[in-house]
Amino acid sequence: MTRPAHIVRHSLHESLVAPLRDMIVQGELRPGEKVPEERLCAHFGVSRTPIREALKVLAAEGVLQILPHRGAIVARITEEQVEELFPIMASLEALAGTLACRNATDAQIAQVRALHDQMMAHYRAGDEPAYLKLNRRIHDATFELAGNATLASFYQQVLTRIHACRFVMRKSPEHWRRAVAEHEQMIAALEARDGPRLSKLLEEHVTGTTVGIAREFIARESAAEGAGRRQGTGAASAAGPDIALPIPARRAVGRPRKIPAE
């Protein structure tokens, strides 16, 4: 019998890394919260050993912090990370915009327009959670239209670190209005296939509005943490029991959920 040319074997903890990362990226595990190991074991139907090995991988990526006698907590973004990561994200998005204008089909651009119109409807209705989900899908779609797998991979790596302060938290009314106005310009540039303009708009969107939102998020998180300490709760979310976090319906370990970007 001829042996297959390539057999890829994954350990159990490697199969857990992607779905755990997805939980963080999608806001199911939030910054500063303790990772509920016992509930994750029950959720995935595994022992603590592969869960902890997977958490070590995510800690090496900077997504989690593992604290002695506390366990793993979802990392909070800092001012230093804003300075380090957002310029990288801006450059990635700028390149994606250029490539999307060059490579996207008319049908694909029409799909992004449909997503944009849905997002605007949520904005007018004041439904920020629904707006943020569509916002994320639009930015993901730009990388899909770019047609560069390596670029998309780099984007996902950076996004994992900054997702919470970009696509999860609430914005001030001023930042929200500004972000919406910029998205109106971006969809127009995409439809016109104006690569240089879309590239510039995306870079400015990230380095301007998005950085402002991130700093607002950091300030709000710091204020909330300080208030908790004054009330005697301290860092309860980081050191508390494994009961605070709802876990969604159980997923198959070997088939991590893919975030759609249609």
C-alpha positions in Angstrom: 0.0 0.0 0.0 1.3 3.4 -1.0 1.7 5.7 2.0 0.2 9.2 1.7 2.7 11.9 0.9 1.7 14.1 3.8 0.1 13.2 7.1 -0.6 16.0 9.5 -1.2 15.1 13.1 -2.3 17.5 15.7 -2.1 17.0 19.4 -5.3 17.7 21.4 -4.0 21.0 22.8 -3.2 22.2 19.3 -6.8 21.5 18.3 -8.0 23.6 21.2 -5.9 26.7 20.4 -8.0 27.9 17.5 -11.4 27.7 19.2 -10.1 29.3 22.4 -8.5 32.1 20.3 -11.9 32.6 18.6 -13.6 33.0 21.9 -11.2 35.8 22.7 -11.5 37.5 19.3 -15.3 37.4 19.4 -15.5 38.8 22.9 -16.7 35.6 24.6 -13.6 35.8 26.8 -13.1 39.4 27.6 -10.0 41.4 28.7 -9.1 41.1 32.3 -11.4 38.1 32.9 -10.2 34.9 34.4 -10.3 32.0 31.9 -12.7 29.4 33.4 -10.7 26.3 33.0 -13.3 23.9 34.6 -16.1 25.1 32.4 -13.9 24.9 29.3 -13.0 21.4 30.2 -16.7 20.5 30.4 -17.4 22.5 27.2 -14.8 20.7 25.1 -15.0 17.4 26.9 -11.3 17.3 27.8 -9.1 17.2 30.9 -7.3 20.3 32.3 -4.0 19.2 30.8 -4.7 20.0 27.1 -6.6 23.1 28.1 -3.6 24.4 30.1 -1.2 23.5 27.2 -3.4 25.5 24.8 -3.5 28.4 27.2 0.3 28.4 27.3 0.3 28.8 23.5 -2.0 31.7 23.6 0.0 33.3 26.4 3.1 33.0 24.2 1.1 34.9 21.5 0.4 37.6 24.1 -3.3 37.0 24.1 -3.4 35.7 27.7 -1.4 36.2 30.9 -0.7 33.3 33.2 -0.4 34.5 36.7 1.0 32.4 39.6 -1.7 31.1 41.9 -4.4 32.8 39.7 -4.4 31.0 36.4 -4.9 32.5 33.0 -6.6 35.9 32.4 -7.3 37.5 29.0 -4.7 40.2 28.5 -5.7 43.8 28.6 -4.4 46.1 25.9 -2.0 48.8 27.1 -1.0 52.2 25.8 2.4 50.7 24.8 0.6 48.1 22.7 -1.5 50.8 21.0 1.7 52.5 20.0 3.2 49.2 18.8 0.3 47.4 17.2 -2.0 50.0 15.6 0.6 51.3 13.1 1.1 47.7 12.0 -2.6 47.2 11.7 -2.9 50.5 9.7 -0.3 49.4 7.2 -1.9 46.0 6.8 -5.3 47.5 6.2 -3.9 50.1 3.8 -2.3 47.4 1.7 -5.5 45.3 1.8 -7.5 48.3 0.5 -5.1 48.7 -2.4 -5.3 45.0 -3.3 -9.0 44.8 -2.9 -9.6 47.6 -5.4 -7.4 45.8 -7.8 -8.6 42.2 -7.3 -12.2 42.2 -6.2 -15.0 41.3 -8.6 -18.0 43.5 -9.0 -20.1 41.0 -7.2 -17.8 40.9 -4.2 -17.8 44.7 -4.0 -21.6 44.6 -4.2 -21.6 42.2 -1.2 -19.5 44.6 0.8 -21.9 47.4 -0.1 -24.8 45.3 1.2 -22.9 44.7 4.5 -22.2 48.4 4.7 -25.9 49.3 4.2 -26.9 46.8 6.9 -24.3 48.3 9.2 -25.7 51.8 8.6 -29.2 50.6 9.4 -27.9 49.4 12.8 -26.2 52.7 13.3 -29.4 54.6 12.6 -31.3 52.3 15.0 -28.7 52.9 17.7 -27.9 49.1 17.8 -24.2 49.3 18.6 -23.6 45.5 19.2 -25.1 44.7 15.8 -23.2 47.6 14.2 -19.9 46.3 15.6 -20.5 42.8 14.2 -21.1 44.2 10.7 -18.1 46.5 11.1 -15.9 43.5 11.8 -17.2 41.6 8.9 -16.6 44.5 6.5 -12.9 44.8 7.6 -12.5 41.1 7.3 -14.1 41.2 3.9 -11.5 43.8 2.7 -8.7 41.2 3.4 -10.7 38.5 1.7 -11.1 40.7 -1.4 -7.4 41.5 -1.3 -6.7 37.8 -2.2 -3.5 37.5 -0.2 -3.4 34.7 2.3 -0.2 35.9 4.0 -1.6 39.4 4.5 -4.8 38.0 6.0 -2.8 35.8 8.3 -0.8 38.7 9.7 -4.0 40.7 10.1 -5.6 37.9 12.2 -2.5 37.7 14.4 -2.6 41.4 15.2 -6.4 41.5 15.5 -6.3 38.8 18.1 -4.4 41.2 20.4 -6.5 44.3 19.8 -10.0 43.0 18.9 -11.7 43.9 22.2 -10.9 47.6 22.0 -11.9 47.7 18.3 -14.9 45.5 17.7 -16.4 44.8 21.1 -16.5 47.8 23.4 -18.8 50.7 23.2 -17.8 53.9 21.5 -18.5 57.5 22.5 -21.1 59.2 20.3 -18.4 61.4 18.8 -16.2 58.5 17.9 -19.1 56.5 16.5 -20.2 59.4 14.2 -16.7 59.9 13.0 -16.2 56.1 12.3 -19.5 56.0 10.4 -18.5 59.0 8.2 -15.2 57.4 7.4 -16.9 54.1 6.4 -19.1 56.0 4.0 -16.0 57.4 2.3 -14.3 54.0 2.3 -17.2 52.1 0.6 -17.3 54.9 -2.0 -13.6 54.5 -2.7 -13.9 50.7 -3.0 -16.8 51.0 -5.4 -14.8 53.5 -7.5 -11.8 51.0 -7.3 -9.7 54.0 -6.2 -6.9 52.0 -4.5 -4.7 54.9 -3.4 -7.7 56.7 -1.8 -9.0 53.6 0.0 -5.5 52.8 1.2 -5.2 56.3 2.7 -8.7 56.3 4.2 -8.1 52.9 5.9 -4.7 54.0 7.3 -6.2 57.2 8.7 -9.2 55.4 10.0 -7.0 53.1 12.1 -4.3 55.6 13.2 -6.9 58.3 13.9 -10.4 57.2 15.0 -9.6 53.6 16.0 -6.6 54.7 18.1 -8.8 57.3 19.8 -11.4 54.6 20.5 -8.7 52.2 21.9 -7.4 54.9 24.3 -10.9 55.7 25.4 -11.4 52.0 26.0 -8.2 51.7 28.1 -9.1 54.8 30.1 -12.6 53.4 30.8 -11.1 50.0 31.8 -8.6 51.6 34.1 -11.3 53.7 35.8 -13.5 50.7 36.3 -10.6 48.7 37.8 -9.8 51.6 40.1 -13.4 51.9 41.3 -13.4 48.2 42.0 -10.3 48.4 44.1 -11.8 51.4 46.1 -14.8 49.2 46.8 -12.6 46.4 48.1 -13.2 44.1 45.2 -9.7 44.4 43.8 -8.9 42.5 40.6 -11.9 40.2 41.2 -12.2 39.4 37.5 -8.6 38.2 37.4 -8.6 36.2 40.5 -12.3 35.2 40.9 -13.9 31.7 40.6 -14.7 30.0 37.4 -18.4 31.0 37.5 -18.6 34.4 36.0 -18.3 33.7 32.3 -21.0 32.1 30.2 -19.7 29.6 27.7 -21.7 29.0 24.5 -23.0 25.7 23.2 -20.3 23.0 23.1 -18.1 22.9 20.0 -16.2 20.0 18.4 -12.6 20.3 19.3 -11.2 19.2 15.9 -13.3 21.7 13.9 -12.7 25.2 15.2 -15.3 27.7 14.2 -14.4 30.1 11.4 -15.5 33.7 11.6 -17.4 34.5 8.4 -16.2 37.4 6.3 -18.9 37.5 3.7 
